[in-house]
Amino acid sequence: MTTKKRICTVIIVLVIVCTVCVGGFFVWKKTGKGGSKSSQKVYVQKVSSLNTASDFKLSNRSFLGVVEAQESVDVKYDSSKTVDEILVKNGDSVKKGDKLLTYDVEAINLQLEQAKLEVERLQNEIASNKSQIAELEKEKKNADQDAAVSYTTQILSLQSDNAKNEYDIKAKNVEIKKLEASTKNAYVTASIDGTVKNVKTVDKLQQDGGDVIMQITEEGDYRIKGRFNEQNSKDIMQGVSVIVKSRLDDSTWKGEITSVDTSPQKNSGDDIYSFGSSDEMSQSSNYAFYVKPESFDGLMLGQHVLIEIDNGQDTSINKTGIWLYSDFICKDGKKNYVWAKDKDGKIEKRYVEIGQKDEDNGDCEIKSGLEKGDYIAYPDKSIEEGMTATTNEADVSVPPNDLGTNDNSDADTEGGDEDIAFDGSGEDGMAIDEDMLASMTDEEIEEYFNKLYGEEENADGENADAADADAAFAE
């Protein structure tokens, strides 16, 4: 075969190979590596579960609460003292630290003097006993054996009396310190701000028994008790502003957390905060906090409410119907659409009408195009119409879109491969050397292309494409 014939053969083979590769590329591009778009699965969620207009859907900043009576504190008096004067009456408003009653200081001073005299007596008795012990020790040295035993018994008895007296002196000194403190603080003060109720006279106390002489109830008729657990405790602090929401209608009240009780709360079977689990290790501890609303208008004792941390959210928007986060909305020119599941379970581009927008929370109203029972997917650049919708995340074959949620250009569904553009290079990326091919025989050229593109040989041991090329050249 002449050199000219070899070159023509090579050119014809290259044209055939280019045609096969380009055609195969478009088939691969159209079908997605030989597979149907319908085999690619996209995760979808129900619109009702994504609806941000759900009024009673608790978030990590929402807490259950109940309206209850204000805190009431019992004021007790020291029954070992004599009440001198009660300084308040029923209905009086008091501040924390205000004096409520005084004790009889004269009686306390008398007890103090008696205690000091008792200490002095015990000290004198100890000194007298020590003097007797010293005298008995001298006499014991000159006594016979039988008399020495008697001296020893007397000495031990006096030493025992002194030990008892020393203990009594210590106890009396403690009592003296308490009495001295009582003379300086001969009154009882209020522990909270509030209103005085149920004041009893000394005679009434003696008749009824007990030591509660009055009660102080915090200002206002009600307060709201909320409950939190250890997992969301970081949001609850005294002084934090909150929004109280009615579970009956759209009423709201602004308020402030006035106190936090870090003592674990007990859950009962009929407690609205109980979750029905008896496994202590699987539960988290619950704690109480208290809210003072700016107004109690419209609230009732025992009413259940929702308490939300006030982050400046716009409560003027009355969200009804369907509201979705704006990230779910894609743009098609001036039109808005979402990736939705159609009646056949396939992904479709569903056009929707947008209404109000809440810029603070990042969501918008869907006026038409979606129902609460529909299913939608979070936008991804790899999603295409005709793909299969699934609610099982484990079945998803479309990868997360790292390049932008609204980029819906063609993309690989399994990652790793890039679009193939034929540029005259082989599978290993090396360029075909035409000068080398020109110096090869027909058999060598056929073997080269067979190895390069992996084409099967025909029954005669020749490459089918090469054989066709030779036949065409011969004609």
C-alpha distance (Angstrom), angle and dihedral (degrees) to the residues before:
residue distance angle dihedral
M1 . . .
T2 3.80 . .
T3 3.81 123.0 .
K4 3.80 90.4 -111.1
K5 3.77 91.3 54.9
R6 3.80 91.0 49.0
I7 3.81 91.9 52.5
C8 3.81 92.0 48.6
T9 3.78 90.2 49.6
V10 3.80 91.4 51.2
I11 3.80 92.3 49.1
I12 3.82 92.3 49.7
V13 3.82 91.3 48.6
L14 3.82 91.0 49.1
V15 3.81 91.1 51.3
I16 3.82 91.3 50.7
V17 3.80 92.1 47.3
C18 3.81 91.8 49.0
T19 3.79 90.6 50.3
V20 3.81 92.2 50.6
C21 3.83 93.7 46.5
V22 3.81 95.6 46.4
G23 3.78 92.0 46.5
G24 3.77 91.2 47.8
F25 3.79 90.5 49.5
F26 3.79 93.3 55.3
V27 3.80 91.1 46.7
W28 3.82 89.4 50.5
K29 3.80 90.8 46.3
K30 3.80 92.5 50.0
T31 3.79 98.1 46.0
G32 3.79 99.6 34.1
K33 3.85 100.9 -114.2
G34 3.73 93.0 -27.7
G35 3.82 94.9 -51.1
S36 3.78 130.0 109.2
K37 3.81 120.9 -108.2
S38 3.77 86.6 -126.1
S39 3.80 89.5 67.9
Q40 3.80 91.4 62.0
K41 3.83 110.7 92.7
V42 3.80 125.5 -146.6
Y43 3.82 124.3 -164.0
V44 3.81 114.0 -121.1
Q45 3.81 133.0 -174.8
K46 3.78 131.7 -155.2
V47 3.80 114.2 -98.6
S48 3.82 92.1 -133.4
S49 3.82 90.5 60.1
L50 3.82 90.8 50.6
N51 3.79 95.1 43.5
T52 3.82 108.2 120.2
A53 3.82 90.7 -165.6
S54 3.83 91.1 74.8
D55 3.79 101.8 126.2
F56 3.79 100.2 -156.9
K57 3.76 102.1 33.8
L58 3.81 105.0 127.1
S59 3.78 116.6 -135.5
N60 3.78 128.9 -169.5
R61 3.82 86.5 -87.2
S62 3.82 97.7 49.3
F63 3.80 124.9 90.3
L64 3.79 135.9 -176.2
G65 3.79 116.9 -116.0
V66 3.79 142.4 175.8
V67 3.81 132.1 -153.2
E68 3.80 111.4 -117.8
A69 3.80 139.9 164.8
Q70 3.78 118.6 -77.6
E71 3.81 120.6 -92.0
S72 3.80 114.3 -83.9
V73 3.83 121.4 -158.4
D74 3.81 123.9 -156.6
V75 3.81 114.3 -134.3
K76 3.80 110.7 -147.1
Y77 3.78 128.5 -168.4
D78 3.80 131.4 -149.7
S79 3.79 105.5 -100.9
S80 3.82 89.8 -160.7
K81 3.81 88.8 67.9
T82 3.76 133.3 63.6
V83 3.80 116.9 -113.5
D84 3.77 108.7 -127.4
E85 3.83 102.3 -177.0
I86 3.82 138.9 -8.1
L87 3.80 106.6 -138.8
V88 3.86 100.8 -167.0
K89 3.79 138.1 50.9
N90 3.79 136.2 -155.9
G91 3.81 113.2 -63.5
D92 3.81 96.1 22.1
S93 3.82 116.1 138.5
V94 3.78 114.0 -133.8
K95 3.80 136.4 -176.6
K96 3.76 126.7 -138.2
G97 3.83 107.9 -79.7
D98 3.83 96.7 24.6
K99 3.84 115.0 137.5
L100 3.83 113.9 -107.3
L101 3.82 102.8 176.6
T102 3.82 141.1 -8.0
Y103 3.78 132.3 -137.4
D104 3.80 126.5 -132.7
V105 3.84 101.8 -92.1
E106 3.84 92.7 -170.3
A107 3.78 90.5 60.3
I108 3.80 90.0 48.2
N109 3.83 91.4 50.0
L110 3.80 89.6 51.1
Q111 3.80 91.3 52.7
L112 3.79 88.8 47.7
E113 3.82 92.9 53.4
Q114 3.80 91.2 47.8
A115 3.78 91.3 51.3
K116 3.80 92.4 50.4
L117 3.83 91.1 49.1
E118 3.79 89.9 51.0
V119 3.81 90.8 52.9
E120 3.80 90.4 49.6
R121 3.84 90.9 50.4
L122 3.80 92.0 50.6
Q123 3.81 91.4 48.8
N124 3.84 90.9 51.4
E125 3.81 90.4 48.8
I126 3.78 90.7 51.8
A127 3.81 91.2 50.8
S128 3.82 91.1 48.8
N129 3.80 91.7 49.7
K130 3.79 91.9 49.8
S131 3.83 89.5 52.7
Q132 3.80 90.7 51.2
I133 3.79 91.8 47.8
A134 3.81 91.2 53.6
E135 3.82 91.1 50.5
L136 3.82 92.5 48.3
E137 3.78 90.9 50.3
K138 3.85 90.1 57.4
E139 3.80 93.5 48.3
K140 3.79 91.7 46.4
K141 3.82 91.2 61.2
N142 3.82 92.8 60.7
A143 3.86 96.8 39.3
D144 3.82 126.6 98.0
Q145 3.79 121.7 -109.8
D146 3.82 96.9 -88.5
A147 3.83 93.1 47.8
A148 3.83 91.0 46.7
V149 3.80 89.9 61.9
S150 3.82 90.3 55.5
Y151 3.83 91.5 49.3
T152 3.78 90.6 50.3
T153 3.82 91.8 52.8
Q154 3.83 92.0 51.5
I155 3.80 92.4 48.2
L156 3.83 92.8 51.2
S157 3.82 91.2 49.2
L158 3.82 91.9 52.7
Q159 3.80 91.5 46.9
S160 3.83 89.8 51.9
D161 3.82 90.3 50.7
N162 3.80 90.2 52.0
A163 3.82 92.2 50.6
K164 3.81 90.5 52.2
N165 3.82 91.6 46.9
E166 3.81 91.8 50.7
Y167 3.83 89.8 52.7
D168 3.83 90.5 49.0
I169 3.81 89.9 50.8
K170 3.81 91.3 54.6
A171 3.81 91.2 50.0
K172 3.81 91.7 48.0
N173 3.80 91.1 50.0
V174 3.80 89.6 55.4
E175 3.81 89.5 50.4
I176 3.81 90.4 48.5
K177 3.82 91.3 53.9
K178 3.80 90.8 51.2
L179 3.80 92.0 48.5
E180 3.79 91.6 48.4
A181 3.81 89.1 51.3
S182 3.80 89.6 48.8
T183 3.79 91.6 55.2
K184 3.80 89.0 54.3
N185 3.84 93.7 45.1
A186 3.76 102.1 31.4
Y187 3.80 93.6 156.2
V188 3.82 143.8 65.9
T189 3.84 120.4 -121.9
A190 3.83 134.2 -157.8
S191 3.81 114.9 -97.0
I192 3.85 95.1 -159.2
D193 3.80 140.6 21.9
G194 3.78 111.3 -96.4
T195 3.78 151.3 93.6
V196 3.82 124.7 -54.2
K197 3.81 115.4 -121.5
N198 3.83 139.0 171.1
V199 3.81 97.4 18.5
K200 3.84 112.4 -174.5
T201 3.78 128.8 -158.6
V202 3.79 120.8 -127.8
D203 3.82 90.0 -107.3
K204 3.81 90.7 51.7
L205 3.79 89.9 49.4
Q206 3.79 91.0 53.1
Q207 3.81 90.5 50.0
D208 3.80 96.4 46.9
G209 3.78 98.2 35.2
G210 3.79 122.1 -145.1
D211 3.78 129.8 92.2
V212 3.84 104.2 -103.1
I213 3.77 106.6 112.2
M214 3.84 99.1 171.9
Q215 3.84 144.5 -14.9
I216 3.80 133.2 -125.8
T217 3.82 119.4 -151.9
E218 3.79 120.4 -163.5
E219 3.78 118.7 -108.7
G220 3.82 114.7 -80.9
D221 3.77 130.2 33.5
Y222 3.81 98.5 -100.5
R223 3.76 144.7 22.9
I224 3.81 131.8 -170.1
K225 3.77 119.0 -116.2
G226 3.80 115.3 -154.9
R227 3.75 129.7 -176.2
F228 3.79 130.6 -142.9
N229 3.78 134.9 171.8
E230 3.77 135.6 -137.3
Q231 3.80 91.9 -92.4
N232 3.83 95.5 63.0
S233 3.80 99.5 27.4
K234 3.82 92.4 115.1
D235 3.82 90.0 75.1
I236 3.82 95.7 54.6
M237 3.79 117.5 82.7
Q238 3.78 135.2 139.8
G239 3.80 111.5 -91.4
V240 3.83 95.9 25.0
S241 3.82 113.8 139.9
V242 3.81 116.6 -123.1
I243 3.80 140.4 -178.2
V244 3.81 116.8 -133.1
K245 3.82 114.1 -151.6
S246 3.79 126.6 -163.1
R247 3.81 117.6 -127.0
L248 3.80 89.6 -151.2
D249 3.81 101.3 57.5
D250 3.81 142.0 -18.4
S251 3.84 94.9 -68.7
T252 3.80 116.8 133.7
W253 3.80 134.9 -176.5
K254 3.77 129.6 -164.7
G255 3.78 117.8 -135.1
E256 3.78 147.9 149.9
I257 3.81 135.0 -116.7
T258 3.80 104.4 -111.8
S259 3.81 100.2 -179.7
V260 3.81 142.7 2.2
D261 3.80 123.1 -145.8
T262 3.82 110.5 -153.2
S263 3.81 93.7 -172.8
P264 3.84 109.1 111.6
Q265 3.80 112.0 -105.6
K266 3.80 121.6 -133.2
N267 3.80 119.1 -124.3
S268 3.79 118.6 -141.7
G269 3.77 127.9 -163.3
D270 3.81 93.2 -102.1
D271 3.79 95.6 39.2
I272 3.80 112.2 124.3
Y273 3.80 87.8 -139.7
S274 3.80 95.3 53.9
F275 3.79 117.2 106.0
G276 3.82 97.4 -161.7
S277 3.80 98.1 -113.7
S278 3.78 120.2 130.9
D279 3.80 95.8 -171.0
E280 3.80 104.3 105.8
M281 3.79 93.1 -165.9
S282 3.82 92.1 56.2
Q283 3.82 94.8 49.6
S284 3.78 129.7 81.7
S285 3.80 121.4 -136.2
N286 3.82 118.1 -101.8
Y287 3.79 125.3 -142.4
A288 3.82 134.4 -172.7
F289 3.78 132.4 -122.3
Y290 3.80 129.7 -179.5
V291 3.79 130.0 -135.4
K292 3.79 128.9 -159.8
P293 3.85 109.8 -156.1
E294 3.78 120.8 -149.3
S295 3.81 87.3 -122.8
F296 3.81 135.9 12.9
D297 3.79 94.5 -157.6
G298 3.79 108.2 136.8
L299 3.80 95.4 12.9
M300 3.80 122.5 117.4
L301 3.80 131.4 -159.9
G302 3.81 108.3 -93.6
Q303 3.83 94.5 17.1
H304 3.81 114.8 147.1
V305 3.80 115.9 -132.2
L306 3.79 142.3 170.3
I307 3.80 120.4 -114.2
E308 3.81 119.9 -155.9
I309 3.78 129.2 -176.6
D310 3.81 106.9 -110.0
N311 3.80 107.1 -122.7
G312 3.78 94.1 164.4
Q313 3.79 92.6 -89.6
D314 3.80 115.2 168.8
T315 3.79 105.9 -106.1
S316 3.81 92.7 177.6
I317 3.84 92.1 83.5
N318 3.77 109.5 87.7
K319 3.79 101.4 -152.5
T320 3.78 113.5 -154.2
G321 3.78 131.7 154.5
I322 3.81 116.2 16.0
W323 3.81 124.2 -14.7
L324 3.81 121.9 173.9
Y325 3.77 133.7 -175.8
S326 3.81 108.6 -97.7
D327 3.82 91.3 -120.8
F328 3.82 88.6 76.7
I329 3.83 92.2 59.5
C330 3.82 119.4 89.7
K331 3.80 128.3 -166.6
D332 3.80 126.8 -125.3
G333 3.76 102.1 178.8
K334 3.79 104.3 -64.0
K335 3.80 92.7 -19.2
N336 3.82 126.1 93.1
Y337 3.78 123.8 -141.2
V338 3.79 143.4 166.8
W339 3.79 131.5 -149.6
A340 3.82 101.7 -107.9
K341 3.81 137.1 174.1
D342 3.79 112.9 -110.0
K343 3.82 127.5 -147.0
D344 3.83 90.6 -86.3
G345 3.79 93.6 53.5
K346 3.82 93.8 -104.8
I347 3.79 129.0 127.8
E348 3.79 115.2 -102.6
K349 3.79 136.9 174.9
R350 3.83 102.9 -108.5
Y351 3.81 115.4 -165.5
V352 3.81 115.0 -142.4
E353 3.80 137.1 -173.1
I354 3.80 116.4 -123.6
G355 3.80 122.4 -144.5
Q356 3.81 129.6 171.8
K357 3.79 121.5 2.6
D358 3.80 128.2 -147.0
E359 3.79 103.8 -153.3
D360 3.82 93.0 -176.1
N361 3.81 95.1 56.2
G362 3.80 96.2 30.4
D363 3.81 97.7 -125.8
C364 3.80 135.1 116.6
E365 3.78 139.6 -157.8
I366 3.83 120.1 -101.7
K367 3.80 105.1 -146.8
S368 3.81 97.1 179.5
G369 3.79 142.7 -7.4
L370 3.82 98.6 60.6
E371 3.78 137.7 67.1
K372 3.80 126.6 -158.7
G373 3.80 89.7 -111.9
D374 3.83 94.0 55.9
Y375 3.81 123.8 102.5
I376 3.80 124.5 -132.5
A377 3.82 136.7 -178.2
Y378 3.77 129.6 -133.7
P379 3.84 105.7 -107.0
D380 3.79 116.4 -96.6
K381 3.80 130.0 172.7
S382 3.82 90.3 -125.2
I383 3.82 96.3 56.9
E384 3.79 116.1 108.9
E385 3.77 133.7 174.6
G386 3.79 113.5 -90.8
M387 3.80 96.5 36.8
T388 3.80 117.2 130.1
A389 3.83 118.9 -99.7
T390 3.82 118.9 -136.9
T391 3.80 135.0 178.6
N392 3.81 91.9 -157.5
E393 3.80 111.0 90.6
A394 3.82 90.5 -159.7
D395 3.84 89.9 64.8
V396 3.80 95.3 53.1
S397 3.81 114.1 121.6
V398 3.82 98.9 172.1
P399 3.83 107.8 91.3
P400 3.81 124.4 -136.3
N401 3.79 113.3 -82.1
D402 3.80 109.3 -118.1
L403 3.79 94.9 175.1
G404 3.80 102.2 62.0
T405 3.78 136.4 -49.2
N406 3.79 97.9 -117.8
D407 3.82 97.4 46.7
N408 3.78 104.0 108.6
S409 3.80 99.5 170.4
D410 3.82 120.8 133.9
A411 3.77 112.3 -72.4
D412 3.78 139.8 166.1
T413 3.78 114.9 -91.0
E414 3.77 96.9 -153.6
G415 3.78 100.5 33.9
G416 3.78 132.0 -135.1
D417 3.86 102.6 74.5
E418 3.77 125.3 88.1
D419 3.80 131.4 -152.3
I420 3.80 111.4 -78.7
A421 3.78 118.0 -126.5
F422 3.83 114.1 -176.5
D423 3.81 109.6 -130.7
G424 3.80 101.4 161.5
S425 3.79 94.4 -88.3
G426 3.79 127.8 123.4
E427 3.78 130.1 -118.3
D428 3.77 91.3 -88.5
G429 3.79 90.2 55.2
M430 3.85 94.7 -109.5
A431 3.83 117.7 134.2
I432 3.83 118.8 -116.9
D433 3.82 110.2 -108.5
E434 3.82 106.6 -137.8
D435 3.84 92.8 -170.6
M436 3.79 89.2 56.2
L437 3.82 90.9 50.1
A438 3.79 90.6 50.7
S439 3.80 90.8 60.0
M440 3.84 94.1 49.1
T441 3.83 128.6 92.3
D442 3.80 121.4 -117.3
E443 3.82 90.8 -103.2
E444 3.81 91.6 50.5
I445 3.82 91.4 49.1
E446 3.82 91.3 50.6
E447 3.82 91.8 49.0
Y448 3.82 90.4 47.7
F449 3.81 94.3 53.9
N450 3.80 92.2 42.3
K451 3.80 90.0 57.0
L452 3.80 93.0 41.0
Y453 3.83 98.3 50.7
G454 3.80 100.8 20.8
E455 3.82 95.0 -124.8
E456 3.78 117.3 170.4
E457 3.80 119.9 -116.6
N458 3.79 121.6 -122.5
A459 3.76 124.4 -117.7
D460 3.84 91.9 -86.3
G461 3.80 90.9 57.2
E462 3.78 92.5 -108.3
N463 3.76 128.5 117.7
A464 3.80 108.5 -103.8
D465 3.77 94.1 -138.9
A466 3.78 92.4 47.6
A467 3.78 91.2 48.2
D468 3.80 90.3 51.7
A469 3.77 89.3 48.9
D470 3.82 92.3 52.4
A471 3.79 90.5 49.4
A472 3.79 91.5 50.2
F473 3.80 90.8 48.5
A474 3.81 91.8 49.8
E475 3.80 90.5 54.0
